[in-house]
Amino acid sequence: MILHIHHAETDILGRHIEQFDIGYLTDWFTDEIFHHRYVDSLIQTVSCFVCDVERFPDEKEEMFLKGQGICYTQGGTRNNVIEVIDNDWIIKHIYDKWHDDLNRLVSKTLSYIPKVVIVDCHSFPDKPNYPDFCIGTTQQTI
């Protein structure tokens, strides 16, 4: 099992983003909630506002049209949240590195066991219309 923890960080690399948006779209405490000393984890070190590693790296990403592609330009209420940034640098130094690290971790795990489960770790606010717990599945054979 690999814990995929990618939205817990709030580091915005010196950019100005409203606290509301950081609070609204950060998966708070997932690095603590999902911690287990016998399970490998991959933990993102920057906010999803800087680089959302769950997104596809082009305009075909459905969230791109909402300003929440790899590099967010809009917050949870469609407000502008970040100035134009160097997407190419973000993709090369953060996004591609993340996916290379994830691929290495999957390969390492598969060298010991025949299957790997990647748990995509999220948290939800304690508000109406949000689930207490969510389990989604996607199966891929390599």
N, CA, C and O atoms as CSV, one atom per row, in Angstrom:
chain,resi,resn,atom,element,x,y,z
A,1,MET,N,N,0.845,-1.178,0.000
A,1,MET,CA,C,0.000,0.000,0.000
A,1,MET,C,C,0.890,1.240,0.000
A,1,MET,O,O,1.929,1.291,0.658
A,2,ILE,N,N,0.449,2.222,-0.752
A,2,ILE,CA,C,1.123,3.522,-0.788
A,2,ILE,C,C,0.083,4.587,-0.460
A,2,ILE,O,O,-1.002,4.610,-1.041
A,3,LEU,N,N,0.423,5.461,0.469
A,3,LEU,CA,C,-0.453,6.577,0.819
A,3,LEU,C,C,-0.064,7.783,-0.029
A,3,LEU,O,O,1.062,8.272,0.054
A,4,HIS,N,N,-0.994,8.253,-0.838
A,4,HIS,CA,C,-0.794,9.360,-1.770
A,4,HIS,C,C,-1.370,10.613,-1.113
A,4,HIS,O,O,-2.569,10.876,-1.202
A,5,ILE,N,N,-0.499,11.385,-0.450
A,5,ILE,CA,C,-0.929,12.537,0.356
A,5,ILE,C,C,-0.449,13.802,-0.350
A,5,ILE,O,O,0.727,14.158,-0.278
A,6,HIS,N,N,-1.369,14.470,-1.028
A,6,HIS,CA,C,-0.960,15.523,-1.957
A,6,HIS,C,C,-1.610,16.873,-1.738
A,6,HIS,O,O,-1.256,17.827,-2.430
A,7,HIS,N,N,-2.537,16.998,-0.816
A,7,HIS,CA,C,-3.214,18.284,-0.607
A,7,HIS,C,C,-3.137,18.773,0.842
A,7,HIS,O,O,-3.907,19.651,1.230
A,8,ALA,N,N,-2.228,18.225,1.646
A,8,ALA,CA,C,-2.170,18.605,3.061
A,8,ALA,C,C,-1.303,19.833,3.311
A,8,ALA,O,O,-1.442,20.474,4.353
A,9,GLU,N,N,-0.432,20.170,2.401
A,9,GLU,CA,C,0.539,21.239,2.610
A,9,GLU,C,C,-0.064,22.606,2.287
A,9,GLU,O,O,-0.931,22.723,1.421
A,10,THR,N,N,0.404,23.639,2.992
A,10,THR,CA,C,-0.087,25.001,2.764
A,10,THR,C,C,0.997,25.940,2.246
A,10,THR,O,O,0.742,27.136,2.103
A,11,ASP,N,N,2.193,25.442,1.960
A,11,ASP,CA,C,3.287,26.281,1.457
A,11,ASP,C,C,2.942,26.764,0.052
A,11,ASP,O,O,2.792,25.954,-0.862
A,12,ILE,N,N,2.816,28.064,-0.125
A,12,ILE,CA,C,2.447,28.645,-1.419
A,12,ILE,C,C,3.641,29.332,-2.086
A,12,ILE,O,O,3.470,30.137,-3.002
A,13,LEU,N,N,4.837,29.010,-1.623
A,13,LEU,CA,C,6.087,29.504,-2.207
A,13,LEU,C,C,6.114,31.027,-2.316
A,13,LEU,O,O,6.525,31.577,-3.338
A,14,GLY,N,N,5.675,31.697,-1.260
A,14,GLY,CA,C,5.755,33.146,-1.187
A,14,GLY,C,C,4.683,33.913,-1.941
A,14,GLY,O,O,4.711,35.144,-1.965
A,15,ARG,N,N,3.750,33.220,-2.551
A,15,ARG,CA,C,2.683,33.909,-3.276
A,15,ARG,C,C,1.598,34.361,-2.288
A,15,ARG,O,O,1.494,33.832,-1.181
A,16,HIS,N,N,0.809,35.328,-2.699
A,16,HIS,CA,C,-0.288,35.791,-1.842
A,16,HIS,C,C,-1.579,35.094,-2.262
A,16,HIS,O,O,-2.056,35.261,-3.385
A,17,ILE,N,N,-2.123,34.325,-1.354
A,17,ILE,CA,C,-3.409,33.665,-1.582
A,17,ILE,C,C,-4.244,33.886,-0.333
A,17,ILE,O,O,-3.747,33.746,0.785
A,18,GLU,N,N,-5.509,34.231,-0.518
A,18,GLU,CA,C,-6.386,34.490,0.615
A,18,GLU,C,C,-6.459,33.276,1.540
A,18,GLU,O,O,-6.514,32.137,1.076
A,19,GLN,N,N,-6.461,33.523,2.823
A,19,GLN,CA,C,-6.525,32.446,3.808
A,19,GLN,C,C,-7.786,31.599,3.642
A,19,GLN,O,O,-7.762,30.393,3.889
A,20,PHE,N,N,-8.890,32.230,3.224
A,20,PHE,CA,C,-10.123,31.491,2.998
A,20,PHE,C,C,-9.896,30.367,1.990
A,20,PHE,O,O,-10.315,29.232,2.216
A,21,ASP,N,N,-9.227,30.688,0.870
A,21,ASP,CA,C,-9.018,29.696,-0.179
A,21,ASP,C,C,-8.097,28.571,0.287
A,21,ASP,O,O,-8.346,27.400,0.002
A,22,ILE,N,N,-7.056,28.925,0.989
A,22,ILE,CA,C,-6.161,27.884,1.522
A,22,ILE,C,C,-6.951,26.986,2.463
A,22,ILE,O,O,-6.841,25.762,2.393
A,23,GLY,N,N,-7.745,27.583,3.339
A,23,GLY,CA,C,-8.546,26.798,4.275
A,23,GLY,C,C,-9.584,25.931,3.588
A,23,GLY,O,O,-9.861,24.813,4.021
A,24,TYR,N,N,-10.155,26.454,2.517
A,24,TYR,CA,C,-11.242,25.773,1.822
A,24,TYR,C,C,-10.759,24.581,1.006
A,24,TYR,O,O,-11.447,23.562,0.940
A,25,LEU,N,N,-9.591,24.689,0.387
A,25,LEU,CA,C,-9.150,23.656,-0.542
A,25,LEU,C,C,-7.976,22.801,-0.055
A,25,LEU,O,O,-7.491,21.946,-0.797
A,26,THR,N,N,-7.524,23.016,1.155
A,26,THR,CA,C,-6.463,22.172,1.716
A,26,THR,C,C,-7.093,20.959,2.386
A,26,THR,O,O,-8.104,21.085,3.077
A,27,ASP,N,N,-6.506,19.795,2.188
A,27,ASP,CA,C,-6.949,18.580,2.889
A,27,ASP,C,C,-6.216,18.519,4.224
A,27,ASP,O,O,-5.152,17.912,4.348
A,28,TRP,N,N,-6.811,19.159,5.204
A,28,TRP,CA,C,-6.156,19.337,6.500
A,28,TRP,C,C,-5.858,18.011,7.188
A,28,TRP,O,O,-6.700,17.115,7.259
A,29,PHE,N,N,-4.649,17.917,7.685
A,29,PHE,CA,C,-4.176,16.835,8.561
A,29,PHE,C,C,-4.120,15.457,7.903
A,29,PHE,O,O,-3.970,14.456,8.602
A,30,THR,N,N,-4.238,15.381,6.569
A,30,THR,CA,C,-4.172,14.049,5.951
A,30,THR,C,C,-2.801,13.414,6.148
A,30,THR,O,O,-2.691,12.189,6.185
A,31,ASP,N,N,-1.752,14.230,6.277
A,31,ASP,CA,C,-0.434,13.665,6.548
A,31,ASP,C,C,-0.372,13.043,7.941
A,31,ASP,O,O,0.444,12.153,8.181
A,32,GLU,N,N,-1.215,13.496,8.853
A,32,GLU,CA,C,-1.287,12.913,10.196
A,32,GLU,C,C,-2.345,11.810,10.277
A,32,GLU,O,O,-2.103,10.754,10.863
A,33,ILE,N,N,-3.517,12.058,9.686
A,33,ILE,CA,C,-4.614,11.087,9.740
A,33,ILE,C,C,-4.202,9.761,9.114
A,33,ILE,O,O,-4.518,8.694,9.639
A,34,PHE,N,N,-3.496,9.836,7.990
A,34,PHE,CA,C,-3.161,8.628,7.251
A,34,PHE,C,C,-1.770,8.096,7.560
A,34,PHE,O,O,-1.317,7.164,6.897
A,35,HIS,N,N,-1.091,8.649,8.529
A,35,HIS,CA,C,0.266,8.192,8.860
A,35,HIS,C,C,0.237,6.763,9.423
A,35,HIS,O,O,-0.562,6.437,10.301
A,36,HIS,N,N,1.115,5.943,8.898
A,36,HIS,CA,C,1.313,4.600,9.452
A,36,HIS,C,C,2.764,4.223,9.221
A,36,HIS,O,O,3.258,4.287,8.096
A,37,ARG,N,N,3.429,3.839,10.264
A,37,ARG,CA,C,4.872,3.624,10.149
A,37,ARG,C,C,5.258,2.442,9.275
A,37,ARG,O,O,6.414,2.346,8.864
A,38,TYR,N,N,4.327,1.537,8.976
A,38,TYR,CA,C,4.655,0.386,8.141
A,38,TYR,C,C,4.138,0.519,6.710
A,38,TYR,O,O,4.135,-0.453,5.955
A,39,VAL,N,N,3.709,1.700,6.348
A,39,VAL,CA,C,3.178,1.929,5.011
A,39,VAL,C,C,3.974,3.056,4.364
A,39,VAL,O,O,4.245,4.072,5.004
A,40,ASP,N,N,4.349,2.885,3.106
A,40,ASP,CA,C,5.035,3.950,2.374
A,40,ASP,C,C,4.065,5.083,2.074
A,40,ASP,O,O,2.902,4.854,1.740
A,41,SER,N,N,4.560,6.304,2.197
A,41,SER,CA,C,3.757,7.488,1.903
A,41,SER,C,C,4.527,8.383,0.948
A,41,SER,O,O,5.755,8.448,0.986
A,42,LEU,N,N,3.793,9.066,0.099
A,42,LEU,CA,C,4.363,10.113,-0.730
A,42,LEU,C,C,3.598,11.380,-0.362
A,42,LEU,O,O,2.395,11.481,-0.604
A,43,ILE,N,N,4.307,12.348,0.225
A,43,ILE,CA,C,3.666,13.545,0.769
A,43,ILE,C,C,4.155,14.773,0.008
A,43,ILE,O,O,5.353,15.050,-0.035
A,44,GLN,N,N,3.225,15.501,-0.588
A,44,GLN,CA,C,3.551,16.709,-1.344
A,44,GLN,C,C,4.039,17.795,-0.397
A,44,GLN,O,O,3.554,17.899,0.730
A,45,THR,N,N,5.006,18.615,-0.850
A,45,THR,CA,C,5.606,19.643,0.002
A,45,THR,C,C,5.142,21.058,-0.319
A,45,THR,O,O,5.574,22.011,0.329
A,46,VAL,N,N,4.260,21.209,-1.318
A,46,VAL,CA,C,3.706,22.530,-1.623
A,46,VAL,C,C,2.189,22.428,-1.708
A,46,VAL,O,O,1.637,21.343,-1.894
A,47,SER,N,N,1.534,23.551,-1.573
A,47,SER,CA,C,0.072,23.623,-1.650
A,47,SER,C,C,-0.424,23.232,-3.043
A,47,SER,O,O,0.280,23.398,-4.039
A,48,CYS,N,N,-1.643,22.713,-3.090
A,48,CYS,CA,C,-2.264,22.399,-4.383
A,48,CYS,C,C,-2.454,23.656,-5.220
A,48,CYS,O,O,-2.620,23.553,-6.435
A,49,PHE,N,N,-2.434,24.835,-4.613
A,49,PHE,CA,C,-2.525,26.080,-5.373
A,49,PHE,C,C,-1.302,26.273,-6.264
A,49,PHE,O,O,-1.401,26.835,-7.355
A,50,VAL,N,N,-0.164,25.809,-5.797
A,50,VAL,CA,C,1.071,25.910,-6.576
A,50,VAL,C,C,1.132,24.797,-7.612
A,50,VAL,O,O,1.434,25.041,-8.780
A,51,CYS,N,N,0.840,23.555,-7.171
A,51,CYS,CA,C,0.895,22.410,-8.082
A,51,CYS,C,C,-0.016,21.312,-7.561
A,51,CYS,O,O,0.234,20.735,-6.503
A,52,ASP,N,N,-1.070,21.028,-8.306
A,52,ASP,CA,C,-1.968,19.929,-7.951
A,52,ASP,C,C,-1.551,18.715,-8.783
A,52,ASP,O,O,-1.846,18.625,-9.975
A,53,VAL,N,N,-0.865,17.793,-8.129
A,53,VAL,CA,C,-0.299,16.632,-8.833
A,53,VAL,C,C,-1.360,15.631,-9.260
A,53,VAL,O,O,-1.041,14.670,-9.960
A,54,GLU,N,N,-2.617,15.828,-8.860
A,54,GLU,CA,C,-3.719,14.964,-9.289
A,54,GLU,C,C,-4.265,15.351,-10.661
A,54,GLU,O,O,-5.050,14.603,-11.244
A,55,ARG,N,N,-3.872,16.472,-11.166
A,55,ARG,CA,C,-4.415,16.964,-12.432
A,55,ARG,C,C,-3.598,16.456,-13.621
A,55,ARG,O,O,-2.437,16.069,-13.480
A,56,PHE,N,N,-4.233,16.466,-14.792
A,56,PHE,CA,C,-3.521,16.163,-16.023
A,56,PHE,C,C,-2.788,17.422,-16.472
A,56,PHE,O,O,-3.250,18.530,-16.198
A,57,PRO,N,N,-1.647,17.271,-17.161
A,57,PRO,CA,C,-0.799,18.436,-17.455
A,57,PRO,C,C,-1.167,19.215,-18.716
A,57,PRO,O,O,-0.277,19.724,-19.397
A,58,ASP,N,N,-2.436,19.319,-19.038
A,58,ASP,CA,C,-2.810,20.115,-20.216
A,58,ASP,C,C,-4.244,20.617,-20.080
A,58,ASP,O,O,-4.920,20.359,-19.085
A,59,GLU,N,N,-4.682,21.330,-21.090
A,59,GLU,CA,C,-6.002,21.947,-21.057
A,59,GLU,C,C,-7.138,20.935,-21.173
A,59,GLU,O,O,-8.302,21.313,-21.044
A,60,LYS,N,N,-6.832,19.653,-21.413
A,60,LYS,CA,C,-7.872,18.627,-21.460
A,60,LYS,C,C,-8.373,18.297,-20.051
A,60,LYS,O,O,-9.430,17.689,-19.888
A,61,GLU,N,N,-7.617,18.698,-19.053
A,61,GLU,CA,C,-8.026,18.500,-17.657
A,61,GLU,C,C,-9.310,19.294,-17.415
A,61,GLU,O,O,-9.338,20.507,-17.625
A,62,GLU,N,N,-10.372,18.615,-16.973
A,62,GLU,CA,C,-11.660,19.301,-16.804
A,62,GLU,C,C,-11.599,20.430,-15.787
A,62,GLU,O,O,-12.331,21.411,-15.921
A,63,MET,N,N,-10.746,20.319,-14.776
A,63,MET,CA,C,-10.647,21.373,-13.768
A,63,MET,C,C,-9.856,22.582,-14.276
A,63,MET,O,O,-9.912,23.646,-13.660
A,64,PHE,N,N,-9.127,22.443,-15.376
A,64,PHE,CA,C,-8.396,23.557,-15.970
A,64,PHE,C,C,-9.351,24.697,-16.306
A,64,PHE,O,O,-9.028,25.865,-16.090
A,65,LEU,N,N,-10.533,24.356,-16.838
A,65,LEU,CA,C,-11.515,25.371,-17.213
A,65,LEU,C,C,-12.083,26.105,-16.003
A,65,LEU,O,O,-12.644,27.192,-16.145
A,66,LYS,N,N,-11.942,25.522,-14.815
A,66,LYS,CA,C,-12.410,26.154,-13.576
A,66,LYS,C,C,-11.268,26.859,-12.850
A,66,LYS,O,O,-11.428,27.298,-11.711
A,67,GLY,N,N,-10.111,26.967,-13.515
A,67,GLY,CA,C,-8.974,27.632,-12.891
A,67,GLY,C,C,-8.256,26.765,-11.874
A,67,GLY,O,O,-7.501,27.273,-11.044
A,68,GLN,N,N,-8.488,25.447,-11.934
A,68,GLN,CA,C,-7.856,24.549,-10.977
A,68,GLN,C,C,-7.225,23.350,-11.702
A,68,GLN,O,O,-7.489,22.189,-11.391
A,69,GLY,N,N,-6.375,23.695,-12.686
A,69,GLY,CA,C,-5.581,22.675,-13.352
A,69,GLY,C,C,-4.369,22.371,-12.488
A,69,GLY,O,O,-4.472,22.378,-11.261
A,70,ILE,N,N,-3.245,22.109,-13.091
A,70,ILE,CA,C,-2.031,21.850,-12.297
A,70,ILE,C,C,-1.707,23.055,-11.429
A,70,ILE,O,O,-1.408,22.901,-10.245
A,71,CYS,N,N,-1.763,24.249,-11.999
A,71,CYS,CA,C,-1.476,25.480,-11.255
A,71,CYS,C,C,-2.780,26.261,-11.104
A,71,CYS,O,O,-3.325,26.758,-12.090
A,72,TYR,N,N,-3.275,26.369,-9.884
A,72,TYR,CA,C,-4.560,27.040,-9.659
A,72,TYR,C,C,-4.452,28.532,-9.948
A,72,TYR,O,O,-3.475,29.187,-9.585
A,73,THR,N,N,-5.480,29.049,-10.608
A,73,THR,CA,C,-5.624,30.488,-10.793
A,73,THR,C,C,-6.904,30.987,-10.134
A,73,THR,O,O,-7.109,32.192,-9.990
A,74,GLN,N,N,-7.771,30.043,-9.732
A,74,GLN,CA,C,-9.016,30.410,-9.068
A,74,GLN,C,C,-9.214,29.557,-7.824
A,74,GLN,O,O,-8.766,28.412,-7.754
A,75,GLY,N,N,-9.899,30.143,-6.842
A,75,GLY,CA,C,-10.160,29.451,-5.591
A,75,GLY,C,C,-11.489,28.722,-5.599
A,75,GLY,O,O,-12.079,28.476,-6.651
A,76,GLY,N,N,-11.944,28.383,-4.409
A,76,GLY,CA,C,-13.155,27.597,-4.252
A,76,GLY,C,C,-14.431,28.294,-4.664
A,76,GLY,O,O,-15.440,27.633,-4.911
A,77,THR,N,N,-14.413,29.621,-4.744
A,77,THR,CA,C,-15.601,30.369,-5.165
A,77,THR,C,C,-15.386,31.034,-6.528
A,77,THR,O,O,-16.046,32.017,-6.866
A,78,ARG,N,N,-14.449,30.477,-7.301
A,78,ARG,CA,C,-14.103,30.949,-8.651
A,78,ARG,C,C,-13.460,32.336,-8.639
A,78,ARG,O,O,-13.412,33.007,-9.670
A,79,ASN,N,N,-12.971,32.764,-7.485
A,79,ASN,CA,C,-12.267,34.033,-7.390
A,79,ASN,C,C,-10.820,33.847,-7.857
A,79,ASN,O,O,-10.255,32.761,-7.729
A,80,ASN,N,N,-10.226,34.918,-8.398
A,80,ASN,CA,C,-8.823,34.839,-8.794
A,80,ASN,C,C,-7.964,34.752,-7.544
A,80,ASN,O,O,-8.143,35.520,-6.599
A,81,VAL,N,N,-7.028,33.808,-7.546
A,81,VAL,CA,C,-6.238,33.609,-6.334
A,81,VAL,C,C,-4.742,33.736,-6.543
A,81,VAL,O,O,-4.010,33.909,-5.568
A,82,ILE,N,N,-4.269,33.658,-7.749
A,82,ILE,CA,C,-2.820,33.638,-7.930
A,82,ILE,C,C,-2.455,34.306,-9.246
A,82,ILE,O,O,-3.174,34.201,-10.240
A,83,GLU,N,N,-1.333,34.987,-9.229
A,83,GLU,CA,C,-0.867,35.618,-10.459
A,83,GLU,C,C,-0.389,34.536,-11.435
A,83,GLU,O,O,-0.196,33.382,-11.054
A,84,VAL,N,N,-0.207,34.922,-12.668
A,84,VAL,CA,C,0.307,33.974,-13.662
A,84,VAL,C,C,1.686,33.516,-13.207
A,84,VAL,O,O,2.537,34.325,-12.837
A,85,ILE,N,N,1.885,32.217,-13.242
A,85,ILE,CA,C,3.166,31.669,-12.812
A,85,ILE,C,C,3.768,30.857,-13.947
A,85,ILE,O,O,3.102,30.581,-14.945
A,86,ASP,N,N,5.002,30.484,-13.793
A,86,ASP,CA,C,5.716,29.726,-14.817
A,86,ASP,C,C,5.297,28.261,-14.749
A,86,ASP,O,O,5.916,27.454,-14.055
A,87,ASN,N,N,4.234,27.935,-15.482
A,87,ASN,CA,C,3.715,26.561,-15.474
A,87,ASN,C,C,4.764,25.550,-15.897
A,87,ASN,O,O,4.812,24.448,-15.350
A,88,ASP,N,N,5.617,25.906,-16.873
A,88,ASP,CA,C,6.637,24.960,-17.333
A,88,ASP,C,C,7.592,24.591,-16.205
A,88,ASP,O,O,7.959,23.425,-16.059
A,89,TRP,N,N,8.002,25.584,-15.400
A,89,TRP,CA,C,8.893,25.307,-14.273
A,89,TRP,C,C,8.186,24.419,-13.249
A,89,TRP,O,O,8.770,23.459,-12.746
A,90,ILE,N,N,6.931,24.741,-12.943
A,90,ILE,CA,C,6.151,23.944,-11.984
A,90,ILE,C,C,6.028,22.507,-12.471
A,90,ILE,O,O,6.226,21.572,-11.695
A,91,ILE,N,N,5.706,22.323,-13.736
A,91,ILE,CA,C,5.545,20.972,-14.278
A,91,ILE,C,C,6.863,20.204,-14.200
A,91,ILE,O,O,6.885,19.043,-13.791
A,92,LYS,N,N,7.942,20.838,-14.585
A,92,LYS,CA,C,9.241,20.145,-14.601
A,92,LYS,C,C,9.766,19.839,-13.202
A,92,LYS,O,O,10.227,18.726,-12.947
A,93,HIS,N,N,9.702,20.800,-12.302
A,93,HIS,CA,C,10.364,20.652,-11.001
A,93,HIS,C,C,9.482,20.105,-9.882
A,93,HIS,O,O,9.998,19.602,-8.885
A,94,ILE,N,N,8.189,20.194,-10.027
A,94,ILE,CA,C,7.308,19.692,-8.970
A,94,ILE,C,C,6.445,18.540,-9.487
A,94,ILE,O,O,6.491,17.435,-8.946
A,95,TYR,N,N,5.659,18.798,-10.533
A,95,TYR,CA,C,4.720,17.799,-11.055
A,95,TYR,C,C,5.440,16.554,-11.581
A,95,TYR,O,O,5.136,15.438,-11.158
A,96,ASP,N,N,6.392,16.739,-12.500
A,96,ASP,CA,C,7.103,15.582,-13.060
A,96,ASP,C,C,7.898,14.843,-11.991
A,96,ASP,O,O,7.949,13.613,-12.000
A,97,LYS,N,N,8.518,15.576,-11.072
A,97,LYS,CA,C,9.275,14.928,-9.989
A,97,LYS,C,C,8.347,14.077,-9.127
A,97,LYS,O,O,8.691,12.951,-8.770
A,98,TRP,N,N,7.174,14.611,-8.792
A,98,TRP,CA,C,6.200,13.865,-7.997
A,98,TRP,C,C,5.844,12.543,-8.671
A,98,TRP,O,O,5.858,11.489,-8.036
A,99,HIS,N,N,5.528,12.609,-9.950
A,99,HIS,CA,C,5.118,11.407,-10.669
A,99,HIS,C,C,6.277,10.431,-10.863
A,99,HIS,O,O,6.063,9.219,-10.857
A,100,ASP,N,N,7.497,10.936,-11.036
A,100,ASP,CA,C,8.673,10.059,-11.073
A,100,ASP,C,C,8.841,9.356,-9.730
A,100,ASP,O,O,9.090,8.152,-9.689
A,101,ASP,N,N,8.706,10.102,-8.629
A,101,ASP,CA,C,8.822,9.513,-7.285
A,101,ASP,C,C,7.732,8.467,-7.056
A,101,ASP,O,O,7.996,7.403,-6.496
A,102,LEU,N,N,6.511,8.770,-7.488
A,102,LEU,CA,C,5.414,7.817,-7.329
A,102,LEU,C,C,5.678,6.551,-8.148
A,102,LEU,O,O,5.465,5.443,-7.656
A,103,ASN,N,N,6.134,6.704,-9.376
A,103,ASN,CA,C,6.450,5.533,-10.207
A,103,ASN,C,C,7.554,4.684,-9.593
A,103,ASN,O,O,7.477,3.456,-9.613
A,104,ARG,N,N,8.588,5.334,-9.043
A,104,ARG,CA,C,9.666,4.582,-8.379
A,104,ARG,C,C,9.138,3.820,-7.167
A,104,ARG,O,O,9.513,2.670,-6.936
A,105,LEU,N,N,8.268,4.467,-6.395
A,105,LEU,CA,C,7.710,3.824,-5.208
A,105,LEU,C,C,6.819,2.642,-5.594
A,105,LEU,O,O,6.853,1.603,-4.934
A,106,VAL,N,N,6.036,2.787,-6.639
A,106,VAL,CA,C,5.208,1.685,-7.126
A,106,VAL,C,C,6.101,0.542,-7.608
A,106,VAL,O,O,5.848,-0.617,-7.280
A,107,SER,N,N,7.134,0.854,-8.376
A,107,SER,CA,C,8.048,-0.185,-8.873
A,107,SER,C,C,8.738,-0.907,-7.725
A,107,SER,O,O,8.875,-2.130,-7.746
A,108,LYS,N,N,9.170,-0.152,-6.727
A,108,LYS,CA,C,9.811,-0.758,-5.553
A,108,LYS,C,C,8.839,-1.703,-4.853
A,108,LYS,O,O,9.208,-2.822,-4.494
A,109,THR,N,N,7.608,-1.260,-4.659
A,109,THR,CA,C,6.603,-2.081,-3.987
A,109,THR,C,C,6.308,-3.338,-4.797
A,109,THR,O,O,6.184,-4.428,-4.240
A,110,LEU,N,N,6.196,-3.180,-6.118
A,110,LEU,CA,C,5.911,-4.335,-6.974
A,110,LEU,C,C,7.074,-5.320,-7.035
A,110,LEU,O,O,6.890,-6.468,-7.440
A,111,SER,N,N,8.256,-4.890,-6.644
A,111,SER,CA,C,9.380,-5.834,-6.614
A,111,SER,C,C,9.269,-6.785,-5.426
A,111,SER,O,O,9.940,-7.817,-5.397
A,112,TYR,N,N,8.431,-6.451,-4.450
A,112,TYR,CA,C,8.236,-7.294,-3.267
A,112,TYR,C,C,6.924,-8.076,-3.296
A,112,TYR,O,O,6.851,-9.214,-2.831
A,113,ILE,N,N,5.890,-7.443,-3.854
A,113,ILE,CA,C,4.564,-8.065,-3.869
A,113,ILE,C,C,3.940,-7.883,-5.255
A,113,ILE,O,O,4.323,-6.965,-5.980
A,114,PRO,N,N,2.987,-8.738,-5.638
A,114,PRO,CA,C,2.462,-8.685,-7.007
A,114,PRO,C,C,1.467,-7.558,-7.298
A,114,PRO,O,O,1.215,-7.253,-8.464
A,115,LYS,N,N,0.904,-6.941,-6.271
A,115,LYS,CA,C,-0.068,-5.861,-6.476
A,115,LYS,C,C,0.210,-4.743,-5.495
A,115,LYS,O,O,0.755,-4.960,-4.413
A,116,VAL,N,N,-0.175,-3.541,-5.896
A,116,VAL,CA,C,-0.033,-2.391,-5.009
A,116,VAL,C,C,-1.360,-1.634,-4.978
A,116,VAL,O,O,-2.042,-1.499,-5.994
A,117,VAL,N,N,-1.702,-1.152,-3.806
A,117,VAL,CA,C,-2.887,-0.313,-3.626
A,117,VAL,C,C,-2.393,1.092,-3.289
A,117,VAL,O,O,-1.604,1.284,-2.364
A,118,ILE,N,N,-2.871,2.063,-4.054
A,118,ILE,CA,C,-2.542,3.456,-3.777
A,118,ILE,C,C,-3.780,4.095,-3.161
A,118,ILE,O,O,-4.841,4.138,-3.783
A,119,VAL,N,N,-3.637,4.586,-1.946
A,119,VAL,CA,C,-4.737,5.240,-1.244
A,119,VAL,C,C,-4.583,6.742,-1.441
A,119,VAL,O,O,-3.610,7.344,-0.988
A,120,ASP,N,N,-5.550,7.335,-2.120
A,120,ASP,CA,C,-5.564,8.757,-2.399
A,120,ASP,C,C,-6.180,9.455,-1.195
A,120,ASP,O,O,-7.387,9.362,-0.973
A,121,CYS,N,N,-5.367,10.147,-0.423
A,121,CYS,CA,C,-5.779,10.632,0.898
A,121,CYS,C,C,-6.342,12.055,0.846
A,121,CYS,O,O,-5.655,12.997,0.449
A,122,HIS,N,N,-7.591,12.186,1.249
A,122,HIS,CA,C,-8.275,13.484,1.314
A,122,HIS,C,C,-8.968,13.619,2.669
A,122,HIS,O,O,-9.185,12.632,3.371
A,123,SER,N,N,-9.305,14.839,3.018
A,123,SER,CA,C,-10.143,15.087,4.187
A,123,SER,C,C,-11.237,16.056,3.756
A,123,SER,O,O,-11.113,16.739,2.739
A,124,PHE,N,N,-12.302,16.105,4.539
A,124,PHE,CA,C,-13.452,16.935,4.200
A,124,PHE,C,C,-13.801,17.839,5.373
A,124,PHE,O,O,-13.587,17.466,6.527
A,125,PRO,N,N,-14.339,19.032,5.091
A,125,PRO,CA,C,-14.744,19.911,6.192
A,125,PRO,C,C,-15.937,19.332,6.948
A,125,PRO,O,O,-16.713,18.545,6.405
A,126,ASP,N,N,-16.063,19.723,8.170
A,126,ASP,CA,C,-17.180,19.284,9.004
A,126,ASP,C,C,-18.366,20.218,8.753
A,126,ASP,O,O,-18.703,21.061,9.584
A,127,LYS,N,N,-18.989,20.041,7.582
A,127,LYS,CA,C,-20.106,20.889,7.165
A,127,LYS,C,C,-21.161,20.022,6.496
A,127,LYS,O,O,-20.853,18.926,6.026
A,128,PRO,N,N,-22.391,20.493,6.446
A,128,PRO,CA,C,-23.433,19.747,5.726
A,128,PRO,C,C,-23.040,19.512,4.264
A,128,PRO,O,O,-22.316,20.316,3.677
A,129,ASN,N,N,-23.510,18.431,3.689
A,129,ASN,CA,C,-23.290,18.048,2.297
A,129,ASN,C,C,-21.887,17.536,2.002
A,129,ASN,O,O,-21.556,17.298,0.840
A,130,TYR,N,N,-21.058,17.361,3.022
A,130,TYR,CA,C,-19.750,16.747,2.836
A,130,TYR,C,C,-19.766,15.375,3.492
A,130,TYR,O,O,-20.333,15.213,4.573
A,131,PRO,N,N,-19.151,14.387,2.854
A,131,PRO,CA,C,-19.145,13.044,3.458
A,131,PRO,C,C,-18.221,12.982,4.664
A,131,PRO,O,O,-17.261,13.744,4.769
A,132,ASP,N,N,-18.528,12.059,5.574
A,132,ASP,CA,C,-17.606,11.789,6.678
A,132,ASP,C,C,-16.430,10.957,6.177
A,132,ASP,O,O,-15.312,11.072,6.680
A,133,PHE,N,N,-16.697,10.127,5.189
A,133,PHE,CA,C,-15.671,9.240,4.660
A,133,PHE,C,C,-16.021,8.916,3.215
A,133,PHE,O,O,-17.198,8.806,2.869
A,134,CYS,N,N,-15.023,8.767,2.384
A,134,CYS,CA,C,-15.259,8.500,0.966
A,134,CYS,C,C,-14.282,7.436,0.490
A,134,CYS,O,O,-13.082,7.539,0.745
A,135,ILE,N,N,-14.778,6.426,-0.194
A,135,ILE,CA,C,-13.917,5.417,-0.793
A,135,ILE,C,C,-14.241,5.367,-2.282
A,135,ILE,O,O,-15.372,5.086,-2.679
A,136,GLY,N,N,-13.246,5.641,-3.081
A,136,GLY,CA,C,-13.392,5.549,-4.531
A,136,GLY,C,C,-12.417,4.500,-5.032
A,136,GLY,O,O,-11.397,4.244,-4.393
A,137,THR,N,N,-12.719,3.898,-6.156
A,137,THR,CA,C,-11.827,2.861,-6.675
A,137,THR,C,C,-11.562,3.062,-8.158
A,137,THR,O,O,-12.435,3.476,-8.921
A,138,THR,N,N,-10.357,2.764,-8.532
A,138,THR,CA,C,-9.958,2.674,-9.922
A,138,THR,C,C,-8.963,1.532,-9.979
A,138,THR,O,O,-8.023,1.483,-9.185
A,139,GLN,N,N,-9.161,0.621,-10.902
A,139,GLN,CA,C,-8.239,-0.505,-11.011
A,139,GLN,C,C,-7.487,-0.392,-12.321
A,139,GLN,O,O,-8.078,-0.192,-13.383
A,140,GLN,N,N,-6.187,-0.520,-12.230
A,140,GLN,CA,C,-5.363,-0.477,-13.440
A,140,GLN,C,C,-4.385,-1.629,-13.383
A,140,GLN,O,O,-3.735,-1.853,-12.362
A,141,THR,N,N,-4.283,-2.348,-14.463
A,141,THR,CA,C,-3.329,-3.435,-14.565
A,141,THR,C,C,-2.154,-2.975,-15.396
A,141,THR,O,O,-2.320,-2.428,-16.486
A,142,ILE,N,N,-0.979,-3.198,-14.877
A,142,ILE,CA,C,0.234,-2.783,-15.596
A,142,ILE,C,C,0.805,-3.980,-16.327
A,142,ILE,O,O,1.829,-3.862,-16.999
